[in-house]
Amino acid sequence: MGKAFSCRTASDAFDVENTFGVSSAETYRCQLKRTRSDTPWQMKLAIHREIEGASSFLITETKQSLAVKTWNDANPRSSIKAGHVILEINGFTDHANMKEQILQATSIDMCICSVLTVLQQVAYEVFEQQQSLYAAVDAIVQPVDVTDLAEGCSICHQDLDARVPRLKNCARPSRPPAAAD
């Protein structure tokens, strides 16, 4: 079981300097509630076991679920944002228990840090670069249903029988790479 600790609130101080090496001014506590455990929190979280503080979750995206939106609207100075790190969930600081709480709990009490370590910052920047590349590809490629086309691939002359991508300004569907025999 991970080490439990208390996070900064209006009435008490948060001793994270010895636990995580960050100042209490960089942390905040938030509580989220949902009606059912299968209702998503709408946060994308990342973890990398080789990065210091690997038991923490890096928030890479928030899609503003009702729980997150309610919290952020009521707490603009401590809003949940991409680029923040979850240090503790419901008293747990280890990866396995924190993940279980995110997946199963209908109420989560989190300690979040607004400052990333150097390695967490690098990981977050790589994530943002990947998202930019995905967006660039999505801007020029669209899926095409080729099952209704009478003709096959213009390159290899084989029948097309699936959804394949094609460039948006190209009238010809492209064929996925052939599998090696």
C-alpha positions in Angstrom: 0.0 0.0 0.0 1.3 3.5 -0.9 2.2 6.0 1.8 -0.8 8.1 2.8 -0.4 11.8 3.7 -2.6 14.9 3.9 -2.6 17.6 1.3 -2.8 21.4 1.8 -6.3 22.7 2.6 -7.4 26.0 3.9 -6.8 24.8 7.5 -3.7 22.7 7.3 -0.3 22.6 5.6 0.8 19.9 3.1 4.1 18.2 3.9 5.1 17.3 0.3 8.6 18.6 0.4 10.0 15.5 2.0 7.6 13.2 0.1 7.7 14.6 -3.4 10.2 17.5 -3.3 7.7 20.2 -4.2 6.5 23.1 -2.1 3.0 23.2 -0.6 2.3 26.4 -2.6 2.5 24.2 -5.8 -0.2 21.8 -4.6 -3.9 21.8 -4.1 -6.5 19.3 -2.9 -9.7 18.7 -4.9 -12.7 16.5 -4.5 -14.7 15.0 -7.4 -18.0 13.1 -7.2 -19.9 11.0 -9.8 -23.1 9.2 -9.5 -21.9 5.8 -10.8 -18.4 4.2 -11.1 -18.9 3.6 -14.8 -19.3 7.4 -15.5 -16.0 8.6 -16.9 -14.0 11.3 -15.1 -13.1 12.6 -18.6 -9.4 13.0 -17.8 -6.6 11.4 -19.8 -3.8 10.4 -17.5 -0.3 9.3 -18.3 2.4 7.5 -16.3 5.9 6.4 -17.2 7.6 4.0 -14.8 11.1 5.3 -15.7 10.3 8.9 -14.7 10.9 10.1 -11.2 7.6 10.2 -9.2 6.3 7.5 -11.5 3.6 6.6 -9.1 2.0 10.0 -9.9 -0.4 10.5 -12.8 0.3 13.3 -15.3 -2.9 14.9 -16.5 -2.6 15.1 -20.3 -6.1 16.2 -21.1 -9.4 17.1 -19.4 -12.6 16.9 -21.4 -14.7 18.7 -18.7 -16.9 16.0 -17.3 -19.7 17.3 -15.1 -17.5 16.5 -12.1 -14.4 18.3 -13.4 -16.4 21.3 -14.8 -18.2 21.7 -11.5 -14.9 21.7 -9.6 -13.2 24.0 -12.0 -16.1 26.5 -12.0 -16.2 26.6 -8.2 -12.3 26.7 -7.8 -10.7 28.7 -10.6 -7.5 29.2 -8.7 -7.1 25.4 -8.2 -8.7 24.1 -11.4 -7.8 20.7 -12.8 -5.7 21.3 -15.9 -3.6 19.4 -18.4 0.0 19.5 -17.3 -0.8 19.1 -13.6 0.2 16.0 -11.7 -2.0 13.9 -9.4 0.2 12.9 -6.4 -2.4 11.1 -4.3 -5.9 9.8 -4.6 -8.1 8.9 -1.6 -5.0 8.6 0.6 -3.1 6.3 -1.8 0.2 7.3 -3.5 1.1 4.1 -5.3 0.2 3.5 -8.9 -2.0 0.4 -8.5 -4.2 1.8 -5.8 -4.5 5.2 -7.4 -5.6 3.5 -10.7 -8.2 1.4 -8.8 -9.6 4.5 -7.2 -9.9 6.4 -10.5 -11.6 3.4 -12.0 -13.9 2.3 -9.2 -14.6 5.1 -6.7 -17.6 7.4 -7.1 -15.8 10.0 -5.0 -12.2 10.9 -5.2 -10.1 13.2 -3.0 -6.9 14.2 -4.9 -3.8 16.1 -4.1 -2.6 17.7 -7.3 0.7 19.5 -8.1 0.8 22.3 -10.6 4.6 22.1 -11.2 6.2 19.3 -13.2 9.6 17.7 -12.7 12.0 18.1 -15.6 11.3 14.6 -16.8 7.5 15.0 -16.4 7.8 18.2 -18.4 9.7 16.5 -21.2 7.1 13.7 -21.3 4.2 16.2 -21.4 5.9 18.1 -24.3 6.4 14.9 -26.2 2.7 14.1 -25.6 1.7 17.6 -27.0 3.9 17.1 -30.0 2.2 13.8 -30.7 -1.2 15.4 -30.5 -0.1 18.1 -32.9 1.1 15.4 -35.4 -2.2 13.4 -35.0 -4.2 16.6 -35.7 -2.1 17.3 -38.8 -2.7 13.8 -40.2 -6.4 14.0 -39.4 -6.5 17.3 -41.3 -5.4 15.7 -44.5 -6.7 12.1 -44.2 -10.2 10.8 -44.1 -11.5 7.3 -43.9 -13.3 6.0 -47.0 -15.6 3.0 -47.2 -14.4 1.3 -50.4 -16.7 -1.8 -50.2 -19.0 -0.2 -52.8 -16.3 0.7 -55.3 -16.4 -1.5 -58.4 -12.7 -1.1 -59.2 -9.8 -2.2 -57.2 -6.6 -0.5 -56.1 -5.1 1.6 -58.9 -1.6 0.6 -57.9 -1.8 -3.2 -57.3 -5.2 -3.9 -59.0 -6.5 -6.0 -56.1 -10.0 -5.7 -54.8 -10.5 -3.2 -51.9 -12.7 -4.6 -49.2 -12.4 -2.4 -46.1 -12.3 1.2 -44.9 -9.0 2.8 -45.9 -7.6 6.2 -45.5 -7.2 8.7 -48.3 -5.9 12.2 -48.7 -8.8 14.7 -48.5 -7.8 16.3 -51.8 -7.3 12.9 -53.6 -10.2 11.1 -55.3 -8.4 7.8 -55.2 -8.5 5.6 -52.1 -5.1 4.4 -50.9 -4.4 0.8 -50.0 -3.1 -0.3 -46.6 0.4 -1.8 -46.8 0.4 -5.5 -47.8 1.2 -8.0 -45.1 4.4 -10.0 -45.4 3.9 -13.6 -46.4 
